[in-house]
């Protein structure tokens, strides 16, 4: 389901992706992330950890899906 939402977002924002690096982030009701969103969060977490020295940066980002689930 999240993969379909990612595809839908990619089509909706196709004009943005020609100018910017666009990564569709889709989160399912139970907190599952789409494939592209997961890859993006892992890469971003590694970069934040490297820059900040916070080894748990990736874990914090992946908890974002739980936070979205609770507030939704």
C-alpha positions as CSV (number, residue, x, y, z in Angstrom):
1,X,0.0,0.0,0.0
2,X,2.8,2.5,0.9
3,X,4.5,1.6,-2.4
4,X,1.4,2.6,-4.3
5,X,1.2,5.9,-2.4
6,X,4.8,6.6,-3.2
7,X,4.1,6.0,-6.9
8,X,1.1,8.3,-6.7
9,X,3.1,11.1,-5.0
10,X,5.9,10.7,-7.6
11,X,3.4,11.2,-10.4
12,X,1.7,14.2,-8.7
13,X,5.0,16.0,-8.1
14,X,6.7,15.1,-11.4
15,X,7.3,18.7,-12.2
16,X,9.1,19.2,-8.8
17,X,11.4,16.3,-9.4
18,X,13.0,18.0,-12.5
19,X,14.4,20.8,-10.3
20,X,14.8,19.1,-6.9
21,X,15.7,15.7,-5.5
22,X,12.2,14.4,-4.7
23,X,11.7,11.4,-2.4
24,X,8.1,10.4,-1.8
25,X,7.4,9.5,1.8
26,X,4.4,7.3,2.4
27,X,3.5,5.9,5.8
28,X,0.8,3.2,6.2
29,X,-1.7,3.3,9.0
30,X,0.2,0.8,11.1
31,X,3.5,2.7,10.6
32,X,5.1,0.8,7.7
33,X,7.1,3.0,5.4
34,X,7.4,2.6,1.7
35,X,10.6,1.3,0.1
36,X,11.9,4.7,-1.0
37,X,11.0,6.3,2.3
38,X,12.9,3.6,4.2
39,X,16.0,4.0,2.0
40,X,15.8,7.8,2.4
41,X,15.4,7.6,6.2
42,X,18.4,5.2,6.5
43,X,20.6,7.4,4.3
44,X,19.6,10.6,6.1
45,X,20.0,9.0,9.5
46,X,23.6,7.9,8.6
47,X,24.4,11.4,7.5
48,X,23.0,13.0,10.6
49,X,24.8,10.5,12.8
50,X,28.1,11.2,11.0
51,X,27.7,15.0,11.3
52,X,26.2,15.2,14.8
53,X,27.9,12.2,16.5
54,X,24.5,10.9,17.6
55,X,24.6,7.2,16.9
56,X,20.9,6.7,17.3
57,X,19.9,9.3,14.7
58,X,18.6,6.6,12.3
59,X,16.5,5.1,15.0
60,X,14.9,8.5,15.8
61,X,14.0,9.0,12.2
62,X,12.5,5.5,11.9
63,X,10.4,6.3,15.0
64,X,8.8,9.0,12.9
65,X,6.3,6.5,11.5
66,X,5.2,5.7,15.0
67,X,4.7,9.3,15.8
68,X,2.7,9.9,12.7
69,X,0.6,6.9,13.5
70,X,-0.2,8.2,17.0
71,X,-1.1,11.7,15.9
72,X,-3.2,10.6,12.9
